[in-house]
Amino acid sequence: MASTISAQEVVWVQPVDSAPYETPLNNTANQWTPYRDASQRIDLLPPVDFNLEQDTFASEPIADLDPIEPGSSRRKKPSFGRGAPLSMGGFWAPNTPVVNQPANLQMNAQFARVAMPLGIPKEGKPLWLAIAKFGRLELATNAILPDSAEPVPSQFWLVETGVTHIRPLASGSTVGGTFLFGSASDKPFHAGRDLTLMSILFATVPARNQRDDWSFSLFYSPTSQLPYPLPGIAYVWKPDETLEAKIGLPAGIEWRPNDDWEVTFNYFPLVNVNAMVRRRLADKLWLFGGYRTDTQIYFLADRLIEKERFYVFDQRAGIGLDQQIGAGFSLEFLASYLFDRELFQGTSFTSGRTDVIEFDPGLGLSLQLLWRR
């Protein structure tokens, strides 16, 4: 969607070889003892799964995990917020009939995003990341917005740049923030009222048992389902190296029982849900599938009500393949069934809706190139 930023999308830190959270108590017991080295806490990334409020376009994958090579000596651990620092791709959904209008609607999108460190990342030192995002969404249709009697805008643009800052503290805590400035509109940078300024503040504090964490956050974006400051608090439970769960808001689970299976579930208010299962088919080939909601939100440049936004919403179930092609690059192909599809205007996601257009379920296809380092 066109509103926020994802720690899974953009926040990248090269992991250290040793585990920053815990080391085994012994080789025979399924127990873990605390191991916290403040110099390595930079490996604990921001606590908020911002991608749930901002999968920029329908073309993006159901989830973006970081597969490892089979037999690797580095044990895979759940780690909220790890993702690809570079991705680009496209999406296409064929013509489907518009409900109650003699019209069809076709969608296509292109996007690119990158996050790179400013300087050389060093263990135990503050990290700055430069972020850039670009996207274009086309709605090819002759449908009419029923209340305003205007044609549906044909193109929407997202252009955003900003920074993320991550600062480990000697106490073992991590604090930081993400700030993005740009435009999400049918006419980018047309006027000051069309600009976006997304901000996130976060802090991760070790729990008393020195194994788990408390996650605190404050999120704001004018183009989100809840366009006002949203506080978050969650307990990050890490009982062993295979499971990590956020209990609170935002909520999430990552479970990796072995190197061949990965299961994730995430929720972010208001109706952002992302569930995915991955299965390794071969050394460099993964099969994945799942369910998610997708909301894209823009400012129309010619809107009469300044607080009004334009929403593109659907739910989707998909299945795809992830092929690692070397040098850290992967190709992802995803086929999705899109349903509960609608366009509308409103001052919020849940109330004041006007110009509601529904269109039939249909197929969506996407291809994405990712660099996971």
TITI-822332 format. One record per residue (C-alpha): residue number from 1; residue in three letters; x, y, z. Coordinates in steps of 0.25 Angstrom, whole numbers, plus 2048, in hexadecimal, padded with zeros to 3 digits. Layout:
k: NUM	r: ala	east: X	north: Y	up: Z
...
***
This chain:
k: 1	r: met	east: 800	north: 800	up: 800
k: 2	r: ala	east: 804	north: 80E	up: 7FF
k: 3	r: ser	east: 806	north: 812	up: 80E
k: 4	r: thr	east: 811	north: 80D	up: 817
k: 5	r: ile	east: 81E	north: 806	up: 817
k: 6	r: ser	east: 821	north: 7F8	up: 81A
k: 7	r: ala	east: 82C	north: 7F3	up: 823
k: 8	r: gln	east: 82C	north: 7E6	up: 81B
k: 9	r: glu	east: 82D	north: 7EE	up: 80E
k: 10	r: val	east: 838	north: 7F8	up: 812
k: 11	r: val	east: 83F	north: 7F6	up: 81F
k: 12	r: trp	east: 84C	north: 7EE	up: 81C
k: 13	r: val	east: 857	north: 7EB	up: 825
k: 14	r: gln	east: 862	north: 7E0	up: 821
k: 15	r: pro	east: 860	north: 7D6	up: 82C
k: 16	r: val	east: 86C	north: 7D2	up: 835
k: 17	r: asp	east: 870	north: 7C4	up: 835
k: 18	r: ser	east: 86E	north: 7C1	up: 844
k: 19	r: ala	east: 85F	north: 7C1	up: 849
k: 20	r: pro	east: 85C	north: 7CF	up: 84F
k: 21	r: tyr	east: 851	north: 7CA	up: 858
k: 22	r: glu	east: 854	north: 7BC	up: 85F
k: 23	r: thr	east: 85D	north: 7B1	up: 85F
k: 24	r: pro	east: 85A	north: 7A2	up: 863
k: 25	r: leu	east: 85B	north: 79F	up: 871
k: 26	r: asn	east: 860	north: 791	up: 86E
k: 27	r: asn	east: 85F	north: 787	up: 862
k: 28	r: thr	east: 855	north: 77E	up: 868
k: 29	r: ala	east: 84A	north: 787	up: 86E
k: 30	r: asn	east: 840	north: 78F	up: 866
k: 31	r: gln	east: 843	north: 79C	up: 86E
k: 32	r: trp	east: 849	north: 7A9	up: 86B
k: 33	r: thr	east: 851	north: 7B2	up: 874
k: 34	r: pro	east: 852	north: 7C1	up: 872
k: 35	r: tyr	east: 85D	north: 7C7	up: 86A
k: 36	r: arg	east: 85D	north: 7D6	up: 867
k: 37	r: asp	east: 869	north: 7DD	up: 862
k: 38	r: ala	east: 865	north: 7EC	up: 861
k: 39	r: ser	east: 870	north: 7ED	up: 856
k: 40	r: gln	east: 867	north: 7E4	up: 84D
k: 41	r: arg	east: 85A	north: 7E9	up: 850
k: 42	r: ile	east: 859	north: 7F0	up: 843
k: 43	r: asp	east: 855	north: 7E3	up: 83D
k: 44	r: leu	east: 848	north: 7E4	up: 844
k: 45	r: leu	east: 840	north: 7EC	up: 83A
k: 46	r: pro	east: 834	north: 7F5	up: 83C
k: 47	r: pro	east: 828	north: 7EF	up: 842
k: 48	r: val	east: 81D	north: 7F3	up: 839
k: 49	r: asp	east: 819	north: 7EB	up: 82D
k: 50	r: phe	east: 816	north: 7F8	up: 825
k: 51	r: asn	east: 814	north: 7F0	up: 818
k: 52	r: leu	east: 806	north: 7EC	up: 81D
k: 53	r: glu	east: 802	north: 7FA	up: 81C
k: 54	r: gln	east: 809	north: 7FD	up: 80F
k: 55	r: asp	east: 80B	north: 7F2	up: 805
k: 56	r: thr	east: 80D	north: 7FC	up: 7FB
k: 57	r: phe	east: 806	north: 7F5	up: 7EF
k: 58	r: ala	east: 7FF	north: 7E9	up: 7EC
k: 59	r: ser	east: 80B	north: 7E4	up: 7E5
k: 60	r: glu	east: 813	north: 7E1	up: 7F2
k: 61	r: pro	east: 814	north: 7D3	up: 7F8
k: 62	r: ile	east: 80C	north: 7CD	up: 803
k: 63	r: ala	east: 818	north: 7CD	up: 80C
k: 64	r: asp	east: 827	north: 7D0	up: 80A
k: 65	r: leu	east: 82F	north: 7C7	up: 813
k: 66	r: asp	east: 83E	north: 7C4	up: 811
k: 67	r: pro	east: 841	north: 7B5	up: 80E
k: 68	r: ile	east: 84E	north: 7AF	up: 811
k: 69	r: glu	east: 856	north: 7A4	up: 809
k: 70	r: pro	east: 853	north: 796	up: 80E
k: 71	r: gly	east: 85E	north: 791	up: 817
k: 72	r: ser	east: 863	north: 79F	up: 81B
k: 73	r: ser	east: 86A	north: 7A0	up: 828
k: 74	r: arg	east: 862	north: 7AD	up: 82B
k: 75	r: arg	east: 855	north: 7A8	up: 832
k: 76	r: lys	east: 849	north: 7AF	up: 82D
k: 77	r: lys	east: 842	north: 7B7	up: 838
k: 78	r: pro	east: 835	north: 7BF	up: 837
k: 79	r: ser	east: 838	north: 7CE	up: 836
k: 80	r: phe	east: 82D	north: 7D8	up: 834
k: 81	r: gly	east: 831	north: 7E3	up: 82B
k: 82	r: arg	east: 83B	north: 7DB	up: 822
k: 83	r: gly	east: 839	north: 7DD	up: 813
k: 84	r: ala	east: 83E	north: 7E1	up: 806
k: 85	r: pro	east: 845	north: 7EE	up: 805
k: 86	r: leu	east: 843	north: 7EF	up: 7F6
k: 87	r: ser	east: 837	north: 7EA	up: 7EE
k: 88	r: met	east: 830	north: 7EE	up: 7E1
k: 89	r: gly	east: 824	north: 7E7	up: 7D9
k: 90	r: gly	east: 817	north: 7E8	up: 7D3
k: 91	r: phe	east: 808	north: 7E4	up: 7D4
k: 92	r: trp	east: 7FD	north: 7E1	up: 7CB
k: 93	r: ala	east: 7EE	north: 7DE	up: 7CD
k: 94	r: pro	east: 7E6	north: 7DC	up: 7C0
k: 95	r: asn	east: 7D8	north: 7E2	up: 7BD
k: 96	r: thr	east: 7CD	north: 7DF	up: 7C6
k: 97	r: pro	east: 7BF	north: 7E4	up: 7C6
k: 98	r: val	east: 7BB	north: 7F0	up: 7CF
k: 99	r: val	east: 7AE	north: 7EE	up: 7D7
k: 100	r: asn	east: 7A2	north: 7F6	up: 7D3
k: 101	r: gln	east: 7A9	north: 7FD	up: 7C8
k: 102	r: pro	east: 7AC	north: 7F9	up: 7B9
k: 103	r: ala	east: 7BB	north: 7F9	up: 7BB
k: 104	r: asn	east: 7C7	north: 7F1	up: 7BD
k: 105	r: leu	east: 7D3	north: 7F4	up: 7C6
k: 106	r: gln	east: 7E2	north: 7EF	up: 7C4
k: 107	r: met	east: 7ED	north: 7F2	up: 7CD
k: 108	r: asn	east: 7FC	north: 7F2	up: 7CB
k: 109	r: ala	east: 807	north: 7F8	up: 7D4
k: 110	r: gln	east: 816	north: 7FA	up: 7D4
k: 111	r: phe	east: 81F	north: 7FC	up: 7E0
k: 112	r: ala	east: 82D	north: 7FD	up: 7E6
k: 113	r: arg	east: 833	north: 7FF	up: 7F4
k: 114	r: val	east: 840	north: 800	up: 7FA
k: 115	r: ala	east: 847	north: 802	up: 807
k: 116	r: met	east: 855	north: 803	up: 809
k: 117	r: pro	east: 85E	north: 806	up: 815
k: 118	r: leu	east: 865	north: 814	up: 815
k: 119	r: gly	east: 873	north: 810	up: 818
k: 120	r: ile	east: 878	north: 803	up: 81D
k: 121	r: pro	east: 870	north: 7FC	up: 827
k: 122	r: lys	east: 877	north: 7F9	up: 834
k: 123	r: glu	east: 873	north: 7F0	up: 83F
k: 124	r: gly	east: 86F	north: 7F8	up: 84B
k: 125	r: lys	east: 86E	north: 805	up: 843
k: 126	r: pro	east: 862	north: 80D	up: 83F
k: 127	r: leu	east: 85D	north: 80A	up: 831
k: 128	r: trp	east: 857	north: 813	up: 827
k: 129	r: leu	east: 850	north: 80E	up: 81B
k: 130	r: ala	east: 84C	north: 816	up: 80E
k: 131	r: ile	east: 83E	north: 812	up: 809
k: 132	r: ala	east: 838	north: 814	up: 7FB
k: 133	r: lys	east: 82B	north: 80F	up: 7F5
k: 134	r: phe	east: 824	north: 810	up: 7E8
k: 135	r: gly	east: 817	north: 80B	up: 7E3
k: 136	r: arg	east: 80D	north: 80C	up: 7D8
k: 137	r: leu	east: 7FF	north: 806	up: 7D8
k: 138	r: glu	east: 7F6	north: 807	up: 7CC
k: 139	r: leu	east: 7E7	north: 804	up: 7CC
k: 140	r: ala	east: 7E3	north: 802	up: 7BE
k: 141	r: thr	east: 7D3	north: 804	up: 7BE
k: 142	r: asn	east: 7C8	north: 80D	up: 7B9
k: 143	r: ala	east: 7C1	north: 80B	up: 7C6
k: 144	r: ile	east: 7BB	north: 818	up: 7CC
k: 145	r: leu	east: 7BB	north: 81C	up: 7DB
k: 146	r: pro	east: 7AD	north: 81B	up: 7DE
k: 147	r: asp	east: 7AB	north: 827	up: 7E8
k: 148	r: ser	east: 7B4	north: 831	up: 7E1
k: 149	r: ala	east: 7B1	north: 82C	up: 7D3
k: 150	r: glu	east: 7C0	north: 82D	up: 7D0
k: 151	r: pro	east: 7C8	north: 823	up: 7C8
k: 152	r: val	east: 7D1	north: 81A	up: 7D1
k: 153	r: pro	east: 7DF	north: 820	up: 7D0
k: 154	r: ser	east: 7E8	north: 817	up: 7C7
k: 155	r: gln	east: 7F5	north: 818	up: 7CE
k: 156	r: phe	east: 7FB	north: 81A	up: 7DC
k: 157	r: trp	east: 809	north: 81D	up: 7E1
k: 158	r: leu	east: 811	north: 81A	up: 7ED
k: 159	r: val	east: 81E	north: 821	up: 7EF
k: 160	r: glu	east: 825	north: 821	up: 7FD
k: 161	r: thr	east: 833	north: 823	up: 802
k: 162	r: gly	east: 838	north: 823	up: 811
k: 163	r: val	east: 840	north: 81D	up: 81B
k: 164	r: thr	east: 840	north: 813	up: 826
k: 165	r: his	east: 849	north: 814	up: 833
k: 166	r: ile	east: 84C	north: 808	up: 83C
k: 167	r: arg	east: 854	north: 80B	up: 849
k: 168	r: pro	east: 858	north: 800	up: 852
k: 169	r: leu	east: 85A	north: 804	up: 861
k: 170	r: ala	east: 863	north: 7FF	up: 86B
k: 171	r: ser	east: 858	north: 7F9	up: 873
k: 172	r: gly	east: 854	north: 7EF	up: 868
k: 173	r: ser	east: 848	north: 7F8	up: 863
k: 174	r: thr	east: 847	north: 7FD	up: 855
k: 175	r: val	east: 840	north: 80A	up: 851
k: 176	r: gly	east: 83E	north: 811	up: 844
k: 177	r: gly	east: 834	north: 816	up: 839
k: 178	r: thr	east: 830	north: 816	up: 82B
k: 179	r: phe	east: 82C	north: 823	up: 823
k: 180	r: leu	east: 827	north: 824	up: 815
k: 181	r: phe	east: 823	north: 830	up: 80D
k: 182	r: gly	east: 81D	north: 82F	up: 7FF
k: 183	r: ser	east: 810	north: 82F	up: 7F7
k: 184	r: ala	east: 805	north: 825	up: 7F6
k: 185	r: ser	east: 7FB	north: 82A	up: 7EB
k: 186	r: asp	east: 7F5	north: 82A	up: 7DD
k: 187	r: lys	east: 7FE	north: 836	up: 7DB
k: 188	r: pro	east: 80A	north: 835	up: 7E3
k: 189	r: phe	east: 80F	north: 842	up: 7EA
k: 190	r: his	east: 804	north: 849	up: 7E4
k: 191	r: ala	east: 801	north: 851	up: 7F1
k: 192	r: gly	east: 806	north: 852	up: 800
k: 193	r: arg	east: 7F9	north: 84B	up: 805
k: 194	r: asp	east: 7FD	north: 83E	up: 7FC
k: 195	r: leu	east: 80A	north: 83C	up: 803
k: 196	r: thr	east: 80D	north: 831	up: 80D
k: 197	r: leu	east: 816	north: 831	up: 819
k: 198	r: met	east: 816	north: 823	up: 820
k: 199	r: ser	east: 81D	north: 822	up: 82D
k: 200	r: ile	east: 820	north: 816	up: 836
k: 201	r: leu	east: 827	north: 816	up: 844
k: 202	r: phe	east: 82A	north: 809	up: 84A
k: 203	r: ala	east: 831	north: 803	up: 856
k: 204	r: thr	east: 835	north: 7F5	up: 85A
k: 205	r: val	east: 838	north: 7F2	up: 868
k: 206	r: pro	east: 83D	north: 7E5	up: 86E
k: 207	r: ala	east: 833	north: 7DD	up: 877
k: 208	r: arg	east: 836	north: 7D9	up: 885
k: 209	r: asn	east: 83A	north: 7CB	up: 880
k: 210	r: gln	east: 845	north: 7D1	up: 877
k: 211	r: arg	east: 840	north: 7C8	up: 86C
k: 212	r: asp	east: 833	north: 7CF	up: 867
k: 213	r: asp	east: 830	north: 7DE	up: 864
k: 214	r: trp	east: 826	north: 7E9	up: 866
k: 215	r: ser	east: 823	north: 7F0	up: 859
k: 216	r: phe	east: 81E	north: 7FE	up: 859
k: 217	r: ser	east: 81A	north: 807	up: 84D
k: 218	r: leu	east: 813	north: 813	up: 848
k: 219	r: phe	east: 80E	north: 813	up: 83A
k: 220	r: tyr	east: 808	north: 81E	up: 831
k: 221	r: ser	east: 805	north: 820	up: 823
k: 222	r: pro	east: 7FA	north: 829	up: 81C
k: 223	r: thr	east: 7F8	north: 81E	up: 812
k: 224	r: ser	east: 7F5	north: 812	up: 81B
k: 225	r: gln	east: 7E8	north: 80B	up: 81F
k: 226	r: leu	east: 7E9	north: 812	up: 82D
k: 227	r: pro	east: 7EE	north: 820	up: 829
k: 228	r: tyr	east: 7F2	north: 825	up: 837
k: 229	r: pro	east: 7FD	north: 821	up: 840
k: 230	r: leu	east: 7FC	north: 812	up: 844
k: 231	r: pro	east: 804	north: 80D	up: 850
k: 232	r: gly	east: 809	north: 7FF	up: 851
k: 233	r: ile	east: 80D	north: 7F6	up: 85C
k: 234	r: ala	east: 811	north: 7E7	up: 85A
k: 235	r: tyr	east: 818	north: 7DC	up: 862
k: 236	r: val	east: 822	north: 7D5	up: 859
k: 237	r: trp	east: 822	north: 7C6	up: 85E
k: 238	r: lys	east: 82E	north: 7BE	up: 859
k: 239	r: pro	east: 82D	north: 7B0	up: 860
k: 240	r: asp	east: 838	north: 7AA	up: 857
k: 241	r: glu	east: 83F	north: 7AC	up: 84A
k: 242	r: thr	east: 833	north: 7A7	up: 842
k: 243	r: leu	east: 828	north: 7B0	up: 847
k: 244	r: glu	east: 826	north: 7BF	up: 849
k: 245	r: ala	east: 818	north: 7C5	up: 84C
k: 246	r: lys	east: 814	north: 7D4	up: 84E
k: 247	r: ile	east: 808	north: 7D4	up: 858
k: 248	r: gly	east: 801	north: 7E2	up: 857
k: 249	r: leu	east: 801	north: 7EC	up: 84C
k: 250	r: pro	east: 806	north: 7EA	up: 842
k: 251	r: ala	east: 805	north: 7DB	up: 843
k: 252	r: gly	east: 80C	north: 7D0	up: 83C
k: 253	r: ile	east: 812	north: 7C2	up: 83C
k: 254	r: glu	east: 81E	north: 7BC	up: 835
k: 255	r: trp	east: 820	north: 7AD	up: 836
k: 256	r: arg	east: 82C	north: 7A6	up: 82F
k: 257	r: pro	east: 82C	north: 798	up: 834
k: 258	r: asn	east: 837	north: 794	up: 82B
k: 259	r: asp	east: 83F	north: 799	up: 81F
k: 260	r: asp	east: 833	north: 795	up: 815
k: 261	r: trp	east: 827	north: 79B	up: 81C
k: 262	r: glu	east: 824	north: 7A9	up: 81F
k: 263	r: val	east: 816	north: 7AE	up: 824
k: 264	r: thr	east: 813	north: 7BD	up: 827
k: 265	r: phe	east: 806	north: 7C5	up: 82B
k: 266	r: asn	east: 805	north: 7D4	up: 82E
k: 267	r: tyr	east: 7FB	north: 7DD	up: 831
k: 268	r: phe	east: 7FB	north: 7ED	up: 831
k: 269	r: pro	east: 7EE	north: 7F5	up: 834
k: 270	r: leu	east: 7E5	north: 7F7	up: 82E
k: 271	r: val	east: 7E3	north: 7EC	up: 824
k: 272	r: asn	east: 7F1	north: 7E8	up: 820
k: 273	r: val	east: 7F3	north: 7D9	up: 820
k: 274	r: asn	east: 7FE	north: 7D1	up: 81A
k: 275	r: ala	east: 7FF	north: 7C2	up: 81C
k: 276	r: met	east: 809	north: 7B9	up: 814
k: 277	r: val	east: 810	north: 7AC	up: 814
k: 278	r: arg	east: 81D	north: 7A8	up: 80C
k: 279	r: arg	east: 822	north: 79B	up: 809
k: 280	r: arg	east: 830	north: 798	up: 803
k: 281	r: leu	east: 82F	north: 78F	up: 7F6
k: 282	r: ala	east: 83D	north: 78F	up: 7F2
k: 283	r: asp	east: 84A	north: 796	up: 7F7
k: 284	r: lys	east: 847	north: 7A3	up: 7F1
k: 285	r: leu	east: 838	north: 7A2	up: 7EE
k: 286	r: trp	east: 82C	north: 7A5	up: 7F7
k: 287	r: leu	east: 81D	north: 7A3	up: 7F6
k: 288	r: phe	east: 815	north: 7AD	up: 7FE
k: 289	r: gly	east: 806	north: 7B0	up: 800
k: 290	r: gly	east: 7FD	north: 7B8	up: 809
k: 291	r: tyr	east: 7F3	north: 7C3	up: 80B
k: 292	r: arg	east: 7F3	north: 7D2	up: 80D
k: 293	r: thr	east: 7EB	north: 7DE	up: 80C
k: 294	r: asp	east: 7F0	north: 7EA	up: 803
k: 295	r: thr	east: 7ED	north: 7F8	up: 805
k: 296	r: gln	east: 7F2	north: 804	up: 7FC
k: 297	r: ile	east: 7EF	north: 812	up: 800
k: 298	r: tyr	east: 7F1	north: 81F	up: 7F9
k: 299	r: phe	east: 7EE	north: 82E	up: 7F8
k: 300	r: leu	east: 7E6	north: 832	up: 7EC
k: 301	r: ala	east: 7EC	north: 83F	up: 7E8
k: 302	r: asp	east: 7DE	north: 845	up: 7E4
k: 303	r: arg	east: 7D6	north: 840	up: 7F0
k: 304	r: leu	east: 7CC	north: 84A	up: 7F7
k: 305	r: ile	east: 7CE	north: 845	up: 805
k: 306	r: glu	east: 7DC	north: 847	up: 809
k: 307	r: lys	east: 7DC	north: 83B	up: 813
k: 308	r: glu	east: 7D6	north: 831	up: 809
k: 309	r: arg	east: 7DE	north: 826	up: 803
k: 310	r: phe	east: 7DD	north: 81C	up: 7F8
k: 311	r: tyr	east: 7DD	north: 80D	up: 7FC
k: 312	r: val	east: 7E1	north: 801	up: 7F3
k: 313	r: phe	east: 7DE	north: 7F4	up: 7FB
k: 314	r: asp	east: 7DD	north: 7E5	up: 7FA
k: 315	r: gln	east: 7E0	north: 7D8	up: 800
k: 316	r: arg	east: 7E8	north: 7CE	up: 7FA
k: 317	r: ala	east: 7ED	north: 7BF	up: 7FB
k: 318	r: gly	east: 7F9	north: 7BC	up: 7F3
k: 319	r: ile	east: 804	north: 7B1	up: 7F0
k: 320	r: gly	east: 811	north: 7B3	up: 7EA
k: 321	r: leu	east: 820	north: 7AF	up: 7E8
k: 322	r: asp	east: 82D	north: 7B6	up: 7ED
k: 323	r: gln	east: 839	north: 7B2	up: 7E5
k: 324	r: gln	east: 847	north: 7B6	up: 7EA
k: 325	r: ile	east: 84F	north: 7BA	up: 7DE
k: 326	r: gly	east: 85D	north: 7BD	up: 7E5
k: 327	r: ala	east: 864	north: 7C9	up: 7EB
k: 328	r: gly	east: 859	north: 7CB	up: 7F5
k: 329	r: phe	east: 84E	north: 7CD	up: 7EA
k: 330	r: ser	east: 841	north: 7C6	up: 7E9
k: 331	r: leu	east: 835	north: 7C6	up: 7DF
k: 332	r: glu	east: 827	north: 7C5	up: 7E5
k: 333	r: phe	east: 81B	north: 7C1	up: 7DD
k: 334	r: leu	east: 80D	north: 7C2	up: 7E3
k: 335	r: ala	east: 7FF	north: 7BF	up: 7DE
k: 336	r: ser	east: 7F4	north: 7C4	up: 7E7
k: 337	r: tyr	east: 7E5	north: 7C3	up: 7E7
k: 338	r: leu	east: 7E0	north: 7D1	up: 7EA
k: 339	r: phe	east: 7D2	north: 7D3	up: 7F1
k: 340	r: asp	east: 7CA	north: 7DD	up: 7F9
k: 341	r: arg	east: 7CF	north: 7E7	up: 7EF
k: 342	r: glu	east: 7CB	north: 7F6	up: 7F0
k: 343	r: leu	east: 7CF	north: 804	up: 7EE
k: 344	r: phe	east: 7C9	north: 80F	up: 7F6
k: 345	r: gln	east: 7CB	north: 81D	up: 7FC
k: 346	r: gly	east: 7CA	north: 821	up: 80B
k: 347	r: thr	east: 7D0	north: 829	up: 816
k: 348	r: ser	east: 7D3	north: 81B	up: 81D
k: 349	r: phe	east: 7D3	north: 80D	up: 819
k: 350	r: thr	east: 7C7	north: 809	up: 822
k: 351	r: ser	east: 7BE	north: 815	up: 820
k: 352	r: gly	east: 7B9	north: 820	up: 817
k: 353	r: arg	east: 7BB	north: 818	up: 80A
k: 354	r: thr	east: 7B6	north: 81D	up: 7FD
k: 355	r: asp	east: 7B9	north: 81A	up: 7EE
k: 356	r: val	east: 7B9	north: 80B	up: 7F2
k: 357	r: ile	east: 7BC	north: 802	up: 7E6
k: 358	r: glu	east: 7BC	north: 7F3	up: 7E7
k: 359	r: phe	east: 7C2	north: 7EA	up: 7DC
k: 360	r: asp	east: 7C2	north: 7DB	up: 7DA
k: 361	r: pro	east: 7CD	north: 7D1	up: 7E0
k: 362	r: gly	east: 7D8	north: 7CE	up: 7D7
k: 363	r: leu	east: 7E7	north: 7C9	up: 7D5
k: 364	r: gly	east: 7F3	north: 7D1	up: 7D8
k: 365	r: leu	east: 801	north: 7CE	up: 7D3
k: 366	r: ser	east: 80E	north: 7D4	up: 7D8
k: 367	r: leu	east: 81D	north: 7D3	up: 7D6
k: 368	r: gln	east: 827	north: 7D8	up: 7DF
k: 369	r: leu	east: 837	north: 7D9	up: 7E0
k: 370	r: leu	east: 83C	north: 7DA	up: 7EE
k: 371	r: trp	east: 84A	north: 7DB	up: 7F3
k: 372	r: arg	east: 84B	north: 7D5	up: 801
k: 373	r: arg	east: 85B	north: 7D8	up: 802
***
